[in-house]
Amino acid sequence: MQYDRIRALREDKDLTQEQVGKAINVPQRTYAYYEAGQRMVPPHVLSALAVFHDVSVDYLLNLTDKKKPYPRKSGKV
């Protein structure tokens, strides 16, 4: 599940849940629920996490092992 991946990505960067939460504009407690699999991660948060970690949403969802995101449209995040 994506829960393991979002935790691993955060830990690989030595970041706290609070730091990632602030970066993607969600409270630390909410982010902790996402990592623990206690809440579904909404699409807008998945997108923000993908941009923040520079990976594809497919990678976060464990649909692929390739981290590299698809090319983004210019001017859009």
C-alpha positions as CSV (number, residue, x, y, z in Angstrom):
1,M,0.0,0.0,0.0
2,Q,1.1,3.6,-0.4
3,Y,1.3,4.0,3.3
4,D,4.7,2.1,3.5
5,R,6.0,4.2,0.6
6,I,5.1,7.6,2.0
7,R,6.7,6.7,5.3
8,A,9.9,5.3,3.6
9,L,10.2,8.5,1.4
10,R,9.9,10.7,4.5
11,E,12.4,8.7,6.5
12,D,14.8,8.6,3.6
13,K,14.9,12.4,3.7
14,D,15.2,12.4,7.6
15,L,12.0,14.4,7.8
16,T,9.4,14.5,10.6
17,Q,5.7,13.9,10.0
18,E,5.2,17.6,11.0
19,Q,7.7,18.8,8.3
20,V,6.0,16.8,5.6
21,G,2.6,17.9,6.8
22,K,3.5,21.5,6.6
23,A,5.0,21.1,3.2
24,I,1.8,19.6,1.8
25,N,-0.5,21.7,4.0
26,V,-2.1,19.0,6.2
27,P,-1.9,18.8,10.0
28,Q,0.8,16.4,11.5
29,R,-1.9,14.2,13.1
30,T,-3.7,13.8,9.7
31,Y,-0.5,13.0,8.0
32,A,0.3,10.4,10.7
33,Y,-3.1,8.8,10.0
34,Y,-2.2,8.5,6.3
35,E,1.1,6.9,7.1
36,A,-0.5,4.4,9.5
37,G,-3.2,3.5,6.9
38,Q,-5.9,4.8,9.3
39,R,-7.3,7.2,6.7
40,M,-7.5,7.2,3.0
41,V,-5.2,9.6,1.3
42,P,-7.3,12.0,-0.8
43,P,-6.3,12.6,-4.4
44,H,-5.1,16.2,-3.8
45,V,-2.8,15.0,-1.0
46,L,-1.4,12.2,-3.2
47,S,-0.7,14.7,-5.8
48,A,1.0,17.0,-3.3
49,L,3.1,14.2,-1.9
50,A,4.2,13.1,-5.4
51,V,5.3,16.6,-6.2
52,F,7.0,17.0,-2.8
53,H,8.9,13.8,-3.2
54,D,9.4,14.1,-7.0
55,V,7.8,10.7,-7.6
56,S,4.8,9.5,-9.5
57,V,1.4,9.0,-7.9
58,D,1.6,5.4,-9.4
59,Y,4.7,4.9,-7.3
60,L,3.0,6.1,-4.2
61,L,0.1,3.8,-4.9
62,N,2.5,0.8,-5.4
63,L,1.4,0.4,-9.0
64,T,5.0,0.7,-10.2
65,D,8.5,0.5,-8.7
66,K,9.7,3.3,-10.9
67,K,9.9,6.5,-8.9
68,K,10.4,8.9,-11.8
69,P,7.3,11.0,-12.3
70,Y,5.7,11.6,-15.7
71,P,6.8,14.9,-17.3
72,R,4.7,17.7,-15.9
73,K,2.9,20.3,-17.9
74,S,4.7,23.6,-17.9
75,G,3.2,26.1,-15.4
76,K,1.2,23.4,-13.6
77,V,2.0,21.6,-10.4
